[in-house]
Amino acid sequence: MHQMTTLTWIEAVGWLASILTDATDAMNTMMPLRILAIASSLCFIV
């Protein structure tokens, strides 16, 4: 049962990383784009 909980958190972080990556496409200025890109990269590392 514990492994299923861990898998759920990993999936949630993966989904968050994907959403942040898609959100970078909507950015018009460089600073928010870089912040979201760094955040999505950190989520993908996890």
N, C-alpha and C positions, 0 to 999 in steps of 0.2 A: 504494500500500500504506500509505503514511503517513496518508492521509486516513481509511482504515478504522480505524486505531488511535485516532485522535482521536475519531472517531464513537463508538467503543466506550466511551471515557472519558466522553464527554458523556452517553451513555445511562446509564452507571453512576451518574453524579451525579444525573441525572433520577430514576432509580429510588430512590436514597437520599433525595432530596427528597420523593418520594411516600410512602416508608415513614415518614419522620419526620413528615410531615403526618398520616398515619393514626395514628401513635403519640401525637400530641397529644390525640387523642380518648380515649385510655385514661388520661390523667393525672387524678389526683384533687386535687392541690394546684397552686397557681398558679405557684410558682417553676419546677418541672420543665416545666410547660406552656409557660411563656415561653421557657425555654432551648431546648426542642425547636422551638418556633415560629420563633425567631430562626435556629436552625441550618437548618431547612427553607427558610426564606426566602433565606438565603445560598446554599444549594444551587440553588434555582430561579434565582437571579441568574446563576450560573455557566452 
